[in-house]
């Protein structure tokens, strides 16, 4: 079948390119550029007791790569515009605002901006799940998968940002309350894995992002209760993501567990 170039809705497609390049350049600048007075999410001065190791944040690289594929794919299908419309531009704008506020130390305002961005990503994610089932490999890879990862990662960033605002690290170590609060936060993330597998049509990709975060916390945090809780939850979450595959192998596939990405 011949590949067709779709020029319909070109204004939104052009805007998607612009905001994507803005998001990409902002993250690259945050990682490799800037000055010492600015803060990078990858090596942040705004830490809490559930901040993960810096390597964890490089999941952004995979998300950027897949979103770059979406930017190209949108010119060969109408499904990208039908599924996300102008919402990608809006969430990218608020994501860029979050990055700028975080980098300059305005963590509470950054949290508000990130909440709006996460809500927008959740809307796209839910719209894809409910109304745009993936019908081809490119659609899975460059439409459903990037937003599965983006949705989960936005959720992680929201939790990390919230703890950085309300429960930052102290020079004399965490208080008992902060330890309990950190464990509650990790349990909150871990329980979301069950939700992704049970109620999000077997979203293994999204669940694995949460597991990756938990392992990142294990690698970063030295407080024993937090350290080992993160490891245990990471292992449990990773094992639980195998449930849709196990059901397939047992020929017990259901509408809730059939697709892994869309």
Phi, psi and omega in degrees: 000131183291145177280128182251137177268124181254114180263000179298151178056035183298330179300315180292328179292319178294318178298321177301320178297314183297313183289328176297313179296326177294315179297316180297312181294325178296318179290323177295318178295320179296328183276314190246347184241210179077185178242178186288344179277349179264155184248138179251139176300335183286328180219073194274147170273347181264086187252155171227187181271009169232020172290129181276171175298153185299329181297336181300325185289350180283003167299337174304325182299316179293318179298315179298318180299314182290322176294325174298321175297322178296321180298324177282316184298329183299337181278355183240012179203156174266353188291328180296313179294319180297326185275321187242341177052231179266003185294327179299320178298319182292314182291326179293322177300311181290330175294319177295321177297317177302312182299318179294317179293318179297315184295333181259009173088007179268070191291327180290315176296325176299320179298318179297316179296319180294325177299318178294316179298316180296322177298320178294317177297319179297323178296312179299315181302311180295322179296319177297315182296321187272331190232352185223073179293138182294132182243359180208164179297313178301324179294322177293315186285322191246007174229304182284312184298313181300325181278337170296314179291316181298318180299311180295318182292324175298322177298316178298312181300323180297316179295314181298316180295317181298317179291326177296329179280313191259345179215061181290164179292156178237154181296328181267014177091171184287145172283168178301320179298319180293325177296313179297319180295320179296316179296321177298320178296318178294320177296324178298315177293316180299321179293333178295333177301317178299318179299319180294322181281319186275325189242358180244033175058042176068047182282081181294319182301313179296320180294323180293330176297318179294319177297318177301318177298316181298320176294327177295321176294317177303317182289332187267320191269135182263338179302119188307314183298319179287315181305307185282330175297316180298318179296313181299315180292324177297318179293313180299316181297318180296317179294320183294333179293347179279352184302312179301322178294319179297320179295324177296314182296331179269007180057039179240037183294136179234165177302333182281336186243358187297295183279143180268336184234347182184000000 
